[in-house]
């Protein structure tokens, strides 16, 4: 087991170094770039000091799904005569929809083990082709950290994966590693979460530890497959 862990660290340690050398310009993905003035008008209302708050928190707007291309929404808003908050609300309602939260009949249990086992299916999400918005598409099933979230988070997921494997949810843990590897392949690194407003930052480097969790049962072949998936992009990027 120790040899496998050493091999994981040795093989994957090169990934962040390569990513740093080939870091892409991701500014174009940021919401303020995609939405322009609309982004700033909403954030000014929903700041801590905004007097006309539109949502309980700014994240609500950023996670909304556009009804059409953000490029067209941005263009239309730039030509809009903006005078009142009511005009802004009307524009948002016309061009965006609230993200759909899966319905659930979840009932909390006093037994912590039973409670946790229920969460694997409750907080599991299937990959979907999201509209043009802040969500960065994932190809495999994934696990969100709570009901208010629609995205995965980097180092949080490692600790969830430990529980998945212990509870016989190894395939979901494997899917999570594949998702993170593909984020490295497409972005050059793993952001804080798979939203465009997170591409400016990451979290502590737990990816090699995630790979180690799966490698304990799948061995070095799995490690090499993950490394090749990440390395291909770093060399050609």
Phi and psi in degrees as a GROMACS rama.xvg file:
@    title "Ramachandran Plot"
@    xaxis  label "Phi"
@    yaxis  label "Psi"
@TYPE xy
-62.9432  -38.1539  UNK-2
-63.4648  -39.5599  UNK-3
-63.4279  -42.357  UNK-4
-64.9522  -41.2932  UNK-5
-63.54  -40.157  UNK-6
-64.1091  -40.8189  UNK-7
-57.6918  -49.6135  UNK-8
-64.4945  -41.2069  UNK-9
-66.4338  -41.3019  UNK-10
-74.5082  -43.9565  UNK-11
-86.4476  -13.8169  UNK-12
-62.4268  -26.065  UNK-13
-72.9457  -19.5298  UNK-14
-60.9117  -52.6723  UNK-15
-63.9261  -29.3926  UNK-16
-67.2334  -43.9682  UNK-17
-66.6373  -39.0158  UNK-18
-62.3263  -39.7781  UNK-19
-64.3572  -36.2676  UNK-20
-71.598  -27.2371  UNK-21
-116.546  26.8106  UNK-22
-58.2751  125.747  UNK-23
-83.8709  161.234  UNK-24
-82.9275  107.052  UNK-25
-101.83  7.17561  UNK-26
-56.3771  -33.1997  UNK-27
-64.1055  -19.9148  UNK-28
-83.2992  -17.7375  UNK-29
-64.3389  141.747  UNK-30
-55.5985  -37.3038  UNK-31
-65.5537  -25.2098  UNK-32
-80.8937  -39.5064  UNK-33
-75.2796  -31.256  UNK-34
-106.912  -18.8961  UNK-35
63.3587  -132.274  UNK-36
-59.7035  -33.6678  UNK-37
-56.3817  -44.593  UNK-38
-57.6332  -48.546  UNK-39
-68.7202  -35.7039  UNK-40
-65.1831  -42.3902  UNK-41
-67.45  -44.8389  UNK-42
-65.4279  -33.9116  UNK-43
-65.3485  -35.7697  UNK-44
-71.4313  -37.5618  UNK-45
-99.1616  14.9682  UNK-46
-72.4257  170.851  UNK-47
-59.9902  -24.9183  UNK-48
-108.477  5.91768  UNK-49
-68.3214  135.475  UNK-50
-88.6809  -16.8418  UNK-51
-121.815  66.8621  UNK-52
-64.7451  135.216  UNK-53
-94.1819  -33.9789  UNK-54
-135.259  163.935  UNK-55
-63.6731  -30.9833  UNK-56
-151.828  151.047  UNK-57
-58.8389  -29.7753  UNK-58
-58.8442  -29.9739  UNK-59
-57.6175  -48.4241  UNK-60
-66.0957  -43.452  UNK-61
-63.4071  -25.8892  UNK-62
-92.1115  -2.74418  UNK-63
-67.3598  151.622  UNK-64
-97.8237  123.945  UNK-65
-68.751  143.109  UNK-66
-78.9491  -15.9215  UNK-67
-152.533  -174.894  UNK-68
-57.9458  135.439  UNK-69
-62.0437  -30.1427  UNK-70
-62.0158  -41.1001  UNK-71
-72.517  -38.5644  UNK-72
-61.7111  -45.5848  UNK-73
-59.2428  -45.7262  UNK-74
-62.8232  -44.0863  UNK-75
-65.6376  -38.0054  UNK-76
-68.7335  -34.108  UNK-77
-65.6001  -23.6497  UNK-78
-96.165  -3.16622  UNK-79
-77.2659  139.197  UNK-80
-80.6128  105.269  UNK-81
-99.3356  115.254  UNK-82
-126.841  -33.0662  UNK-83
-130.849  156.869  UNK-84
-61.1522  -33.6911  UNK-85
-60.5857  -34.4678  UNK-86
-66.0432  -40.0274  UNK-87
-65.1565  -44.2669  UNK-88
-61.4936  -44.0025  UNK-89
-61.2013  -41.6571  UNK-90
-65.2591  -42.4914  UNK-91
-62.7644  -46.6973  UNK-92
-63.4167  -31.0166  UNK-93
-75.5562  -30.4003  UNK-94
-112.131  -8.10661  UNK-95
-135.292  154.814  UNK-96
-124.804  151.545  UNK-97
-69.2941  141.1  UNK-98
-61.9676  143.328  UNK-99
-81.6972  123.225  UNK-100
-95.6794  122.535  UNK-101
-54.8332  134.777  UNK-102
-68.6786  149.23  UNK-103
-148.56  150.772  UNK-104
-112.397  28.9914  UNK-105
-59.1247  134.542  UNK-106
-125.447  124.72  UNK-107
-65.655  142.891  UNK-108
-110.88  148.989  UNK-109
-70.8131  -27.5109  UNK-110
-79.6868  115.013  UNK-111
-62.751  -36.0795  UNK-112
-63.8312  -45.46  UNK-113
-65.3377  -38.1226  UNK-114
-60.5708  -47.4283  UNK-115
-65.6567  -40.9467  UNK-116
-61.5934  -33.4909  UNK-117
-67.8249  -29.8033  UNK-118
-68.6562  -26.396  UNK-119
-59.9622  -41.507  UNK-120
-84.216  -33.6916  UNK-121
-64.1987  -40.4003  UNK-122
-102.465  9.9118  UNK-123
-81.3879  137.644  UNK-124
-125.76  145.003  UNK-125
-93.7941  145.596  UNK-126
-64.9002  137.126  UNK-127
-138.103  157.585  UNK-128
-84.5257  94.3346  UNK-129
-69.545  149.7  UNK-130
-62.3869  171.719  UNK-131
-64.1739  98.0408  UNK-132
-151.126  -150.781  UNK-133
-86.8587  -11.2642  UNK-134
-74.2605  129.337  UNK-135
-93.07  117.877  UNK-136
-59.771  139.167  UNK-137
-115.088  143.782  UNK-138
-92.817  -14.5951  UNK-139
-123.876  159.655  UNK-140
-53.4172  149.875  UNK-141
-144.593  167.847  UNK-142
-122.281  123.34  UNK-143
-95.0715  153.14  UNK-144
-78.1021  -7.19712  UNK-145
-178.359  166.951  UNK-146
-63.83  -24.3904  UNK-147
-83.1145  -5.68061  UNK-148
-105.735  144.836  UNK-149
-113.468  2.7733  UNK-150
-127.961  164.276  UNK-151
-91.6271  158.215  UNK-152
-123.796  146.67  UNK-153
-60.7316  -81.4875  UNK-154
-73.7034  -22.7978  UNK-155
-54.7711  -39.1999  UNK-156
-64.9039  -29.9682  UNK-157
-60.6956  -46.2995  UNK-158
-69.419  -32.967  UNK-159
-64.7052  -38.764  UNK-160
-63.171  -35.4421  UNK-161
-59.8877  -41.4402  UNK-162
-69.3626  -37.9563  UNK-163
-58.4416  -49.821  UNK-164
-62.7761  -41.1945  UNK-165
-64.7389  -29.1732  UNK-166
-98.9756  12.3633  UNK-167
79.6804  19.611  UNK-168
-103.507  44.1387  UNK-169
-61.6807  -33.8686  UNK-170
-66.1966  -38.9949  UNK-171
-64.7525  -39.115  UNK-172
-62.8602  -41.6355  UNK-173
-62.8037  -41.6093  UNK-174
-61.0026  -37.6683  UNK-175
-64.3813  -42.6726  UNK-176
-62.4272  -42.8046  UNK-177
-61.5744  -40.0035  UNK-178
-62.216  -44.3898  UNK-179
-66.6272  -38.3291  UNK-180
-62.2997  -37.5672  UNK-181
-73.7786  -27.026  UNK-182
-66.5112  -40.627  UNK-183
-61.5105  -42.1728  UNK-184
-64.6019  -37.8447  UNK-185
-90.9488  -32.6605  UNK-186
-106.657  -21.3654  UNK-187
95.6901  -4.96225  UNK-188
-168.395  174.968  UNK-189
-101.064  115.526  UNK-190
-74.7572  173.35  UNK-191
-49.6645  -42.8701  UNK-192
-157.39  170.339  UNK-193
-88.0569  59.3  UNK-194
-128.64  147.988  UNK-195
-65.0933  -24.7539  UNK-196
-77.828  0.576055  UNK-197
-104.266  -1.01132  UNK-198
-71.5601  -6.69538  UNK-199
-88.9911  -0.287735  UNK-200
-154.593  160.075  UNK-201
-125.25  -159.235  UNK-202
-139.174  176.737  UNK-203
-49.6639  141.89  UNK-204
-73.9132  86.4547  UNK-205
-99.3499  2.34947  UNK-206
-60.7641  -43.0645  UNK-207
-63.3159  -33.2795  UNK-208
-69.1018  -36.0534  UNK-209
-62.799  -45.79  UNK-210
-61.3166  -37.9931  UNK-211
-61.4968  -38.1848  UNK-212
-58.4055  -44.7373  UNK-213
-76.0535  -35.7305  UNK-214
-65.1306  -21.0983  UNK-215
-61.5359  -27.4435  UNK-216
-108.971  -29.8107  UNK-217
-99.4807  -13.5303  UNK-218
79.1521  -167.192  UNK-219
-69.2479  -24.8855  UNK-220
-61.0037  -40.2813  UNK-221
-64.6583  -42.2733  UNK-222
-59.5707  -46.255  UNK-223
-65.1012  -36.7662  UNK-224
-65.1825  -39.4482  UNK-225
-67.8699  -43.5266  UNK-226
-62.5206  -42.2601  UNK-227
-65.2582  -36.4074  UNK-228
-63.6745  -41.6945  UNK-229
-75.5796  -42.6424  UNK-230
-65.4252  -36.8438  UNK-231
-54.6123  -44.3139  UNK-232
-72.6266  -38.1805  UNK-233
-65.0921  -35.5827  UNK-234
-78.1466  -37.8174  UNK-235
-90.0068  -11.3352  UNK-236
